[in-house]
Amino acid sequence: MSGAEAFMGSWREEEKEGYEEMVTALGLPEENKEFFKNARTKITCRRDGDVWEIDVGMHGVPHTRTFRFKPGEQYELASLDGSPMKSVVTVDGDKLQEKHIDDNLHGMDMNITRYIDGEKMIVETQVGELRMRSIYARI
C-alpha cells in the first residue's frame, strides 16, 4: 500500500516523545497532563471517495471523536480542551499534512505531519519551536 491508502485502518499509539514540553508550553491544565501522558490514542482512518473520516479515541475510554473532511478544504473542529479550531488536511505524496489554527495556541499554528514507516505511523507535531513525535502501530 502506498500514498493515502497506507493510512487506512486502525492504529494504536505506542510511544510519544516531547509530550511534556509541548503541553506545558501550551498551558494544558495539570490535571489533564498525566491523563493524556498515559493515554494511548487509537486512530481509525476511512475514506469514501474524496471524503475522509478519522475516528480518534483512547484505549479503554468508550467515547471517540470523528472528523470528516475533504483534503484541501478547511473544516472546523474542537481541540482537546473543547475550544474551536480550524483545520486543513492535505495529501502530499505519502504524507498527510495538517494545519490547525486555534486562538489557544498563543498566536501559533499547529502543524502535523503523518507518514507510514513500515508497519508504523509516525506523527510529528510542531507548534512554534516545540516538537512532539508519536509512534503508532497498526492494529
CORMOTA-V65501 format. One line per field, one symbol per residue. phi: phi as a letter, one per 40 degrees, with the letter a starting at -180 (. if undefined). psi: psi as a letter, one per 30 degrees, with the letter a starting at -180 (. if undefined). A space follows every 10 residues. Layout:
phi=???
psi=???
This chain:
phi=.bgccccchb bbcbaabgcd ccccccgcdd ccdcdccccb cbbbbbabgc bbbbcbabdg bccbbbbbab dgbcbbabcd cgccababbb cbgcbbbbbb badccfgbcb bbbbabbgcb bbbbbbbfcc bbbbbbbcb
psi=klbffffkak kkkelkkgee eefeefgkke ffeeefefkj kkkkklkjbg kkkjkkakkf kfklkkkklk kfkklkakae gfkkkklkkl kicgkkkkkk kkfgghgllk kkkklkjbgk kkjkkkjbfk kkkkkkkk.
